[in-house]
Amino acid sequence: MYKLIKPLLFALDAEKAHDVSLSFLAGASHSTFLTGLLQSCFGNRVPDIPTRLMGLEFRHPIGLAAGLDKDARAFEAFSALGFSGVETGTVTPKAQPGNDRPRIFRLLEDEAIINRLGFNSSGLESYKANLKRRRTQSVIGGNVGKNAGTPIERAYEDYVTSMRQIYKLVDYITINISSPNTKSLRELQNAEHLDDLLLKIKETQGKLNKVSGRYTPVALKIAPDLQADELETICELATSHEFDAVIATNTTVTRPDTLLSEHKTEIGGLSGKPLNEKNTDIIRAAAYHLDGKIPIIGVGGITNARDAWDKLMAGADYLQIYTSFIYHGPAVIEKLVKGLRSRLDHYSCETIDEARKKLKKD
Ligand SMILES: Cc1cc2nc3c(=O)[nH]c(=O)nc-3n(C[C@H](O)[C@H](O)[C@H](O)COP(=O)(O)O)c2cc1C
């Protein structure tokens, strides 16, 4: 079905196409009939591969990455399409418009996207109102960032504010310090800022846990453009502060020589196929440093089951996609999970973890 709609969507400017699709899915999210229909046409075709991390149960290891449902308007529909988890956001405390348009570019020849959205967000109030209407049993994450006007020294205030507001509404919270499109944001990945930020976040989580009696896990989303020693330091800090997961990775500011599209020189973060190998290398290195103490959510350039399998075998415990969903539609979820299922069957394994242990031994 997406094959029929895609030429129409791709004839539109990339952000216009995004707005049209999201409005449709947001509308569908309000209707149990329409989400039921999406579930029977798409979601029910996706097999189960039970996956457990951060104390949460996922139906299978493929979720939707942050940035598509920034304001939590359409997560019901995305769940019904077959994603086992939907990471909503990035939401900022106050509403903000983001950067000037155009700010999303399709690199068709490269099956990639460059975006410089800059955290366009309706702000916490409407985000919360949308989450309060939640019906789905799928895992829903909330990815939080800082407002453009908040100085870097006070960034923690934005993260803490958002954590407090959404703590009871989502299944996990992601601290996004890796978007390339908000000035200085990635400086938060430097050790001197990060140690303090992670401490404040864990303190907030501890207090909220005490008051609410509920533990909402917190994940840290990192950039793919880190030097080896920077990645090692971040992994050490995530471990010592007992973060619940590391999400690797956001988009890259690098431009591989292989890029063909005329848009390759646009400023912003590159996602999709050209990010795949670099991302898998980061997952492998992070898995080495984290040494099984913290799970890894792998995201970056997954297009087919082989990419997904490689990342899981490199140490990821769960995966997310964004760009391949734009290029291939909901069928890509079924294709990925069926591909993983047949690889598990090939090795006579029930879970990804079992397969990883078995392949390590052999
Ligand atoms: C248009 C666009 C907007 C995005 N917005 C966000 C965002 O708000 N927060 C975030 O953490 N990641 C954001 N991302 C990054 C994705 O979540 C993901 O980490 C990245 O695109 C790599 O995955 P992919 O190659 O499957 O797209 C965005 C990506 C794209 C393409």
The ligand as an ORCA input file, in Angstrom:
! r2SCAN-3c Opt
* xyz 0 1
  C      13.825     14.338     10.472
  C      14.485     13.751     11.688
  C      14.204     14.277     12.953
  C      14.809     13.742     14.091
  N      14.514     14.270     15.313
  C      15.064     13.709     16.414
  C      14.712     14.193     17.697
  O      13.879     15.087     17.864
  N      15.314     13.608     18.782
  C      16.225     12.583     18.663
  O      16.721     12.092     19.675
  N      16.544     12.099     17.452
  C      15.997     12.634     16.338
  N      16.318     12.134     15.116
  C      17.337     11.048     15.019
  C      16.684      9.655     14.970
  O      15.972      9.390     16.131
  C      17.774      8.584     14.766
  O      18.621      8.591     15.903
  C      18.625      8.825     13.526
  O      17.840      9.304     12.470
  C      19.344      7.543     13.060
  O      18.418      6.536     12.716
  P      17.955      6.232     11.201
  O      19.197      6.139     10.373
  O      17.167      4.958     11.278
  O      17.115      7.376     10.775
  C      15.731     12.659     13.956
  C      15.981     12.124     12.691
  C      15.378     12.653     11.556
  C      15.679     12.042     10.210
*
